[in-house]
Amino acid sequence: MRAHLHALMAWVEAEAARLGLREVTLGVRLALPRNLSLYRHLGYEVVGERSHPGYDHPTWLSMRKRLP
């Protein structure tokens, strides 16, 4: 599964660069810490904490990877 996600994210980043974008952003639920670890491993950084409607505490993180 992780190999598929690595391939998918490589495609997303290549497509974003092809379109002239300078970064890719995504959201990761705090309930899925392995996903957070994976995206950090791929070079994404946390840029903000967010909450789903009805919650008074962060439930997901906004992440970003700047493209070369």
N, C-alpha and C positions, 0 to 999 in steps of 0.2 A: 504494500500500500504506500509506504513512504517513497519508494522509487517512483511510483506514479505521480505523487504529489511534487516531488523534485522536478520531474519532467514537465508537469503542468506549470509550475512556477517559472521554470526556465523559459517556456513558451510565452507566458504572460509578460515576463520582463523583456524578452526579445521583441515581442509585438509592441509593447509600450515604447521601447527605444526606436523601433522602426517608424512609429507614429510621431516621433519627436518629443515624447513626454520625458520629463526629467526625473520622475519618481513613480513608484507604485505604492498605493496605500491599501490596507486591509484591516479588518477587525477580527479579534480573537476573543472568544468567550473565556472568562477566568475559570470557568468550570472545566476547561480542557487544557490543563497545564502542559501536556505533551505537545499540543499544537503550538503553544507559546514558545516552548523550547525549540521546536523545529524551525519556526520562522526566525527566531533569534539566530539559530545556526545558519540560516540562509542569508543573514545579513540585515534583517529587518530590526528596526529600533522602535521602542515604545514612545509614542508622541502624545498620548493622552489617555485618560480614563473616562469611560462613559457608563451610563446606566440605562438599562432597558426600562420602558415605561412601567411605573408602579413600584420601582425599587428606589430606596433612598441611599444606596451604596453602589459603588462600581460593580458592574457585571461583565464588562468587556473592555478590551484595550484597543486603541487605535494604534496601528503600526505603519512604519514607512521605510522604504528602501530607496535611496537616491541611486539613479542610474548613471553609468559612466558617460 
